[in-house]
Amino acid sequence: MSATTFRQRAAIRRQAAQLRPAVQLSVFSIAYLKSIAPFLGMALVLALGACSSYLDVQPRESIADNATIVDQQSSLTALNGVYSALGSSGYYGTSFQSIGYLGGGDIQWTGTQSQVQEFVSHNVRSDNSTVSTVWSSIYLTINRANHVLATVPTVTDPLLTSALRNQYLGEAYFIRGLAYFDLARTFGGVPLILQPTRTATDNQGIARASQADTYAQALRDLDAAEPLLPNPTTLGANDRYRATRKAAWALKARLHLYQGNWALAEDYATRVINDQANYQLVAPFNAWFANNARGTRESIFEIFYNGTTEVNGHRGNWQPTANGGTRQWAPNAGLVALLTAAPNNTPNGRSTLIANLGTTWYGNLYYRNPGSDPSYVLRLAEQYLIRAEARARQNKLADALADLNAVRTRAGLAASSATTQAAVLQAIEEERRLEFALEPHRWFDLARTGRATAVFADPLSSGAPLPAFRLLLPLPISQLQVDAALAQNTGY
Amino acid sequence: MLLLALGLPTATQAAHGATVLPLLLADEPFSGKVLDENGAGLPGVTVRLKGSAAGTATDDQGNFSLAGVPEDAILLISYVGYKTQEVKARRAGGLTVRLVPTQGQLNEVVVVGYGTQQRKNLIGAIAKVDPSDTKTLPVGSFDAQLQGKVPGVQISSNSGVPGQAVNVRVRGATTINGSNTPLYVVDGVFINNNSLQTISTGGKATSPIADLNPSDIESIEVLKDADATALYGARGANGVILVTTKRGNFNQKPKVSVDVSQGWAKAAKLWDLATGPEHATLVNEYWLNTNGNAATRPYRPMSEGGRGLPEEQPTFDRLGQVFRTARLQNYDVSVAGGNAASRYYLGGGYTKQESILRPIDFQRANFKLNLDQKLSDKVQIGVSNTFTRTYRNEGRAGDGPAGGLLQAALHTPTLLSPYDESGRLVSRASFDNVQLLIDNYDVNSTSLRYIGNLYGDVQLLPNLKFRTSLGVDFNSYDEKEYWNTLLIAGAGVGGLATSSNAQYTSLLNENTLTYRQQWGKHRVGVVVGQGLQADTYHRTFAQGTGFPNNSFREISAASVTSSTENWTGYRLASFFGRVDYNFDDRYLLNVSFRADGSSRFGAANQWGYFPSVGAAWRVKQEKFLQDARWLSDLKLRASYGLTGNQNGIGNFAARGLWSGGANYLGVAGIAPQQLGNENLKWEQTSQANVGLDLGFLDNRITLEFNAYYKYTKNGLIQLTEPATTGFSSYWSNAVEISNKGLEFALNTVNLRSAGGLNWTTSFNIASNVNNIEKLATPIQFGSRNLILQQQGTPLYSFWVYKQLYVDPQTGNAVYDDVNKDGKITAADRQIVGSIWPKFFGGLTNTLTYKGFDASVLVSFQSGNKVYNHNRFFGEGGGARDEARVIFASNLARWQKPGDVTDVPKADGINVNNYLDGGSRWLEDGSFIRLRNVSLGYTLPESVTRHLLGGTVRLYAQGTNLVLLTKYTGLDPESASSSDANQQGIDLGTPPQPRSWQVGVNATF
């Protein structure tokens, strides 16, 4: 102990000796203070001056928003961002799709999140979180498309050839057109936002357009997209994952069908169906989705996910816990009975849309793990059924039946026995129900034809039919609260 | 400190004892002098001869003279407000005794911003907490231990998992989207108190504060009003918690302290669940009530194709599987000492606390080294070092199905067997199998933390001191998850492993000049300083799926891997100063100012300025009160000032940003991420405080009273953007929030008898009223939007459908139809209560008698609401069939006309009777909690003399022994999320356990 103490003391003495000059200075206090005052002052000035650069910390994971789309490369990456939004979980990833099938009467709710039940029971409330998510996700997609549409034309870069520029703009127009079409069929008329949001005050306080105007905007965008989009004779490797002119035709066929423009619907569907070099109804039925298929010849436009950096979480809502899902919803007993019994129980037929663990049935269209299932937006079978319906509406019953039977044949089913116009239309409706059993069509089909009021009951009044106002969903109450220009759909 | 003071006279005598002096006669009066802590003579001090009735009192100068004192007799020297001392009566060299004030008294030294102050000269509202009596509470972090101890500070443990984040609110909450947690300063270092956790434990977060060993803490000061906090400027608005760790003393013999305790913890109660038959009965009833056909009811005889009759259903207990009697262990060793020029404190500790919820535990090993060295009379350097390794076996104790321990155990219907037909363990109702979870859970985190401060003090002039300090808070945070294919999270992906490593580094340099001068009755102190702080966060993350089999756990074996990297940081530059002025110990004035520049804000608004002024009048020092012996203290205080808040927002919140990661077709994509707001600036809180300090009967009774009004402008908020913009929100200064409240503290010495029986009581109670004064659009928060922030109501108000009653005729729930449109829609949701209690506080009683000591702490709060979300799920009225458990409380449902109950008939979810967001599950969260009872016995000296001559205390401690509440869940403090905006929602959370500990504390 004493040795340590001695060493310490010696050290203290040494250090004290070294410090002595400073200590002595302090004795001459005023002089000392005067001598250091200028230095203190200078230090302060230096410190203040240096502060502005000291306080400039730049982010590394993001970039400033004032110079984002400047050349060909950034134009392409910004366009990828639009596709990414289209495939996000709130839009075609899961939520928007769920609106299309949950309300179709064939899906049951098996989880706990009651917003799901509201679709199943047709009692959607304005505080439903899916409604809010979908509304926001679609407008997010629109804003990204608007950025591309507003900025890419101004980019000067030799690498951005006019062909590429047209393609990028055409794709953005296509996606925006799809977005407004989806908004119109879900909510009716919505605010039409055509410029990008650059400041916090942009793009709000805009009243809803009518449903007709919203559909018209969708059509304007598709009209703009059509000539800009490439129209390859033979589709390339990624051409089913990106918008092409053929995809624009297919979407126009659907849009015209929704609007009752039967001839136009027939015309555009025919353009796609006739492109047999590129499109065919693949057989057996499940060849378009089973065994990790993607980008098949059935597909006109599907959203791509690689399962790692682009994940489709849709499977989680369908698959049972044993497969890593939550099975929030599942095919109901009625649908299971239809799909597992004759005539639909053909090998590799529509019954493969569902699977079972013991007595527990679950949807199996989205099954890949990690989630790399495509989101199917437009496929050829729909074009046949669009044309069938458009033809039936124009009383071209034989042609309509031919299209209907093309789809039935591929599913391993006998030809339809319908003969009257009404029976053919009913047969088409029924065909769509099963052909698209787990795809987002049934609810929108019954809503556009108005048949939902006959098929479904009023959730709040026993025995009454579904009130017509429920054919449109409510606007999210959270949006009504933040934007006074928005008015709620009647009935909600 | 005390030991040193006690030891001093003895040491002095020992030194003199070497000199041989003539013996004096015993019958000559013995005289001496008693000084106060400042060296002034102390009048009126009682001096008694131990073991006899003989005694006297000191005169005006502190001198005394007592006859009949034998040489080496023991004198008892006592005075109210000071520690009683026993001194050997030695005539040689004369006797001078310096008395040491007892705790909680006027001369107590209180740590304030960049300095210390005697309590009598305090102007601000500062609570000093002695952590010694709660430091063994088995909760992990010291802040969680302080519940009920500090007036105006509301502390809620969100769960019973030790070391998990707690909610600490000093005088309410000032912000919606910023952080409401106070600033923590440990030995001058601003430490990070945001959890670095990235893995999901269902909304829970670990507490970075748990990296500090409570045993190393000497004192805790909570700064509350503007006078106290303005010197912390931009970070002071939510209060400041100053932590001072233990140091040695100069000229102190090595003092070794050992503390070992062992304990056990258990849930006081568990949920009451419906049995299998009851569950089946309710499901059948639901079936019939919703117009189902009786012939096809789910639970009908198997022979009819059903699942068997209700009474045939089995019942399985899962709660018993996950809950256990948890073990608690704690070991602390420390050595403190010093010589004339240096002093040291060396501490080491290890604690392991199991959670009552398997398999979660919390382990902390720490090492502490504080050194101070005088280089000369004028220069002193020193260092504080805290090294900690905190290891946690993590578990998902919050929301969420995959890996959710408590949800799996609580929410799986009791009638479902954990086995399938072949006897294999299987998951049920989309929850993991509890046994598989317990056996295969493999999620852990390791926090390596260093908090250090190196300082140098130079006495430039006799009155002028320069101090420079360099502080570091470094935290390496490693997390690892492995989910094998037997668990939901790993099933289907062939096993899932993640690995995350994050480093948080905070560097701080501060330089201060302190000047003190006295002219006659005028005393002035000045502090000016400057500081720079730079924080960075960097994380790498890797994930792998597709393992060859369940024996492989490292990502290297995975077939699919992905990784990511994150970086963020901010800087702060500060200038500050304070002038305190004292006239004649009667009038006190404080003026302080701080300027903070932050990289988080737009260039135009980087700097914020935070002034404060405070004044106090020590009325007792006035002539007209000096004769009032009954009144020992009377002080009036007032302060006003500005403080700021910048915590809780992103480091780049002011900037318009685009981010990457919006990839498509495997090619990089970019997208708008955030709208910029170049005008973003500090949240600014002005606070006025008036206070009154009273002391009676020589401060045997002291009262402290504070009233305050805080008003926050420019509140930071992620203002909701209409979705048509493509954004959901942007950062703005658009909120105004007020907090006003009263705080009251009473400390009494009820008994202080010569016989050794002492009884003291501390009571505190506080009330805070919070209100959102300005908010353009309401914002929904929390699970299922249960919380709505809107103008005119308090923060964290519950937004629900108010159930009025259940119609005895129909069995239907009747809700308040707010807009009278005959329908119950979202427009009928209304604010019903909030998470704020009307009042809260604590009561501590301490008794000592000879070697025995006992302490009882009761904490309480009243008037707050808790949304019992477990019950929402458990009361599905049978509609959830076999997807969810049914709580026994659901059995009270309406069944036939005339039934009077508040539980409607079983007929489905979210249609009407079981509406998501119904007020039926919003409960009164008031409670009185017997937080802590400790009993100790210090072995008599006659025994310990043979054991190195130290003191040995044996103790036993019980925590949460009694909980009085109307809340029907397990713990009204439970919150499923650590997010400040989602408090008061109880889901899947283990309660704070009842625990018992025994221990021994030896000092020698």
Contacts between the chains, C-beta under 8 A, distances in Angstrom:
chain1	res1	chain2	res2	distance
A	5	B	339	6.6
A	8	B	339	7.6
A	8	B	341	6.9
A	8	B	342	6.6
A	9	B	341	7.6
A	12	B	341	5.5
A	12	B	373	7.8
A	12	B	374	7.3
A	12	B	375	6.3
A	12	B	376	7.6
A	15	B	375	4.6
A	15	B	376	7.4
A	15	B	379	7.9
A	16	B	375	6.0
A	16	B	376	4.1
A	16	B	379	7.8
A	19	B	375	6.3
A	19	B	376	5.7
A	19	B	378	7.7
A	19	B	379	5.7
A	20	B	376	7.9
A	22	B	458	7.5
A	23	B	376	6.4
A	23	B	377	7.9
A	23	B	378	5.3
A	23	B	379	7.6
A	26	B	378	7.0
A	26	B	459	7.4
A	26	B	460	5.0
A	26	B	461	5.7
A	29	B	461	4.7
A	29	B	464	7.9
A	32	B	460	7.5
A	32	B	461	7.9
A	33	B	461	7.8
A	44	B	530	7.6
A	44	B	575	7.9
A	47	B	530	6.3
A	47	B	573	7.5
A	47	B	575	7.9
A	51	B	573	4.7
A	51	B	597	5.5
A	52	B	603	7.6
A	52	B	606	7.7
A	54	B	532	7.0
A	54	B	571	6.0
A	54	B	573	5.8
A	55	B	571	5.6
A	55	B	573	6.1
A	55	B	597	5.2
A	55	B	598	6.9
A	55	B	599	4.4
A	55	B	606	5.5
A	56	B	599	6.6
A	57	B	569	5.5
A	57	B	570	5.8
A	57	B	571	5.6
A	57	B	599	4.1
A	57	B	651	6.9
A	59	B	568	7.2
A	59	B	651	7.5
A	59	B	652	4.5
A	59	B	655	6.9
A	59	B	657	6.7
A	60	B	567	4.6
A	60	B	568	7.8
A	61	B	566	6.3
A	61	B	567	6.4
A	61	B	568	7.4
A	61	B	659	6.5
A	61	B	660	7.5
A	62	B	652	6.9
A	62	B	655	7.8
A	62	B	657	4.0
A	62	B	658	6.3
A	62	B	659	4.5
A	62	B	660	7.8
A	62	B	673	5.7
A	62	B	674	7.6
A	63	B	657	6.8
A	63	B	658	5.3
A	63	B	659	7.7
A	63	B	670	7.7
A	64	B	655	6.4
A	64	B	656	6.6
A	64	B	657	6.8
A	64	B	658	7.7
A	65	B	655	7.7
A	65	B	656	3.5
A	65	B	657	5.8
A	65	B	658	5.3
A	65	B	672	6.5
A	65	B	674	7.8
A	65	B	676	6.3
A	66	B	656	7.0
A	68	B	658	4.7
A	68	B	670	6.4
A	68	B	672	8.0
A	74	B	670	7.0
A	76	B	667	7.4
A	77	B	660	7.9
A	77	B	667	7.4
A	77	B	668	5.3
A	77	B	669	5.2
A	77	B	670	4.7
A	78	B	669	7.4
A	78	B	670	5.6
A	78	B	671	7.4
A	79	B	669	7.7
A	80	B	662	6.4
A	80	B	663	6.2
A	80	B	664	3.9
A	80	B	665	7.2
A	80	B	667	5.7
A	80	B	668	6.8
A	80	B	669	3.0
A	80	B	670	7.6
A	81	B	662	3.8
A	81	B	664	7.7
A	81	B	669	4.2
A	81	B	670	5.3
A	81	B	671	3.5
A	83	B	664	4.0
A	83	B	665	7.6
A	83	B	669	7.2
A	84	B	662	3.9
A	84	B	663	6.3
A	84	B	664	5.1
A	84	B	669	5.0
A	84	B	671	6.6
A	85	B	662	7.1
A	85	B	671	6.8
A	87	B	664	7.4
A	110	B	883	6.1
A	111	B	430	6.9
A	111	B	883	6.7
A	112	B	873	6.4
A	112	B	880	6.7
A	112	B	883	6.6
A	112	B	884	6.3
A	114	B	909	5.6
A	114	B	910	3.8
A	114	B	916	4.6
A	117	B	909	6.4
A	117	B	910	5.6
A	118	B	910	6.7
A	121	B	911	7.1
A	123	B	910	8.0
A	123	B	911	6.9
A	125	B	825	6.3
A	125	B	826	5.5
A	126	B	825	6.8
A	126	B	826	4.9
A	126	B	827	7.9
A	127	B	785	6.6
A	127	B	826	3.7
A	127	B	829	7.4
A	129	B	784	7.7
A	129	B	785	7.6
A	135	B	723	5.5
A	136	B	723	4.0
A	136	B	728	6.2
A	139	B	723	4.8
A	139	B	724	5.2
A	139	B	725	7.4
A	139	B	726	5.5
A	140	B	723	7.5
A	140	B	726	4.8
A	140	B	727	7.7
A	142	B	726	6.6
A	143	B	672	6.8
A	143	B	725	6.7
A	143	B	726	2.4
A	143	B	727	7.5
A	144	B	662	7.9
A	144	B	671	5.6
A	144	B	672	6.9
A	144	B	726	6.9
A	146	B	726	7.7
A	147	B	672	6.8
A	191	B	724	5.1
A	193	B	724	5.3
A	193	B	725	7.9
A	193	B	726	7.9
A	196	B	726	7.8
A	197	B	672	7.6
A	197	B	675	7.3
A	197	B	725	4.2
A	197	B	726	5.2
A	197	B	727	6.5
A	199	B	675	7.0
A	199	B	676	7.9
A	200	B	675	5.0
A	200	B	677	6.6
A	200	B	719	7.6
A	200	B	721	6.6
A	200	B	725	7.7
A	200	B	727	8.0
A	200	B	730	4.9
A	200	B	732	7.4
A	202	B	725	6.2
A	203	B	722	7.5
A	203	B	724	5.2
A	203	B	725	4.6
A	203	B	726	7.4
A	204	B	721	7.2
A	204	B	722	4.2
A	204	B	724	5.9
A	204	B	725	5.9
A	205	B	722	7.8
A	206	B	724	6.6
A	238	B	665	5.9
A	241	B	665	5.8
A	242	B	665	7.6
A	304	B	664	7.0
A	304	B	665	5.4
A	306	B	665	7.9
A	306	B	666	5.3
A	307	B	560	7.6
A	308	B	560	6.6
A	308	B	562	4.9
A	309	B	562	6.9
A	309	B	661	7.6
A	309	B	663	5.1
A	309	B	666	7.2
A	310	B	663	5.6
A	310	B	664	6.7
A	310	B	665	8.0
A	310	B	666	7.4
A	319	B	492	6.8
A	320	B	430	7.6
A	321	B	401	7.6
A	321	B	427	4.8
A	321	B	430	4.7
A	321	B	431	7.5
A	321	B	432	7.7
A	321	B	488	4.9
A	321	B	491	7.1
A	322	B	426	7.8
A	322	B	427	6.8
A	322	B	491	5.8
A	322	B	492	7.4
A	323	B	491	6.4
A	323	B	492	4.1
A	324	B	488	6.3
A	324	B	489	7.3
A	324	B	490	7.7
A	324	B	491	4.8
A	324	B	492	3.0
A	324	B	493	5.8
A	325	B	492	7.3
A	326	B	401	5.9
A	326	B	402	8.0
A	326	B	430	5.1
A	327	B	430	6.1
A	369	B	492	4.6
A	369	B	493	5.2
A	370	B	493	5.9
A	370	B	545	6.1
A	370	B	560	6.7
A	459	B	911	7.2
A	460	B	823	7.8
A	462	B	291	7.9
A	476	B	723	7.8
A	477	B	826	4.8
A	477	B	827	7.4
A	478	B	720	7.5
A	478	B	780	6.3
A	479	B	722	6.2
A	479	B	723	5.7
A	481	B	720	8.0
A	481	B	777	5.5
A	481	B	778	5.7
A	482	B	720	4.7
A	482	B	721	7.3
A	482	B	722	5.2
A	482	B	777	4.5
A	483	B	722	4.0
A	483	B	724	7.0
A	486	B	722	7.7
A	492	B	825	7.0
